[in-house]
């Protein structure tokens, strides 16, 4: 029904930037709330950012606010996460996720579909 493919991860030095992309299938992409989550080794998956179906509302975890920007291009069925001023604490596998019912939230269990994950490693 819904397939998400996230990409754009890699190795970047501290202070650098990366842009993650998440390409979604489905004819109802514009109605999805979309989120980004991350999971570091040995840690729980945590919320990073979310965006409403229209792109008019965004929400960020305190740890990334002011450094990361989530956006979406519904015409391209794609959501982005621009990550600036990266530090080693940002090292994790990043996952995009779709919430097909209701507004965004910070709870992984509320999201219906997930990408395969893209690795982000920030060197120190």
N, C-alpha and C positions, 0 to 999 in steps of 0.2 A: 504494500500500500504506500508506504513512505520509505524512501531510502535517503540516507544522509552520508555524504562523503566529505570528510574534513581533511584538510591539507595545509601546508605552509610551514610546518614545524621544521626545526633544524637546530644547529649549534650557533650560538651568538654570544659575543663577549658582553660582559656586564656594561650596562649603559646603552646597549644597542636596541634595535627594534626588529620586530617581525610582524607580518600580517598573516593571520590565519583565515582560511576560507572554508566555508561549508556549503556545498552544493546539494540542493534538495530536489528530489523528484516529487511528482504529485501535482495535481491541478489546483489544489487548495492551499498552496504554500503561503499565499498572501494572508490567509486566516490564522496562521500558526504564530503563537508566541515562540520565540527562539531563545535559547540560552547557551552559554558556554560554561563548562565545568572543567575542573582539573583534578588530577590525582597523582600525588607524589608517591614514591616507593614507601610502603609501610604505613601510609596514611589513608584516611577516608577520602572519598570523592567530595570536593567542595565546590560551592557555587562561585562563579567568577563574574558573570554579567548576563543580563537578559534584555530582550527588546520586544515590544508589543507588536501585534500584527501589522500595524500601520507604520511602525518605525518612529512614532511620535513620543514614545515613552521608553526610557531606558533605566536600568538599575544596575548598580555595581557593588561588589563586595568592597568593604573598606580598604582591604589590602591592595586593591588595584585602582581605586578611584583616583582620577587625575592623571593616571598613566595609560590606562587602557580605554579604548573606545569601541563599542559595538555598533554596528550598522547593518542595514539590509538593503538589498536591491531586489524587489519582488519581481521585476521584469526579467531578472537573470536567475531567479530562484536561488539566491545566494545570500548568506549572512557572513559578515566579516568580524574579526576581532583584531584591531590594530593595537599592538603592544609596544609601548615606548618605555624608555628608562628601565629596561629589564635588569633584574638582579638575580643572583643565584637562587633566592627563595622562590622564584617563579618557575624553577625547573620542575616539570611534571609532564604527564600525558594529558593533553587537552582534548576534550570531547565537545562537539556540538550536540545539541538536543532540541527536539521539537515537542511542544506542548500543544496538542491539537484541540483541547477543550479548556476554556477558561483563560484567565489572565496569567501572566508570568508569576513565578514565585522562585524561591531559593532551594526548593526541595527536589533532589534528584528523582525520588519516587514519583513525583507528579508529572514527569516528562515521559512521553509515550515512545519516542524513537530516538535512537542514538547513532552517532557516527562511530567509526572504528577507532578513533583516537589518532592524534598526531603528536609526536614527541617534540618537546621544547627543552633544550638544555642550554642554560646560561652559565658560561664559564666565569670564574672569579679571577 
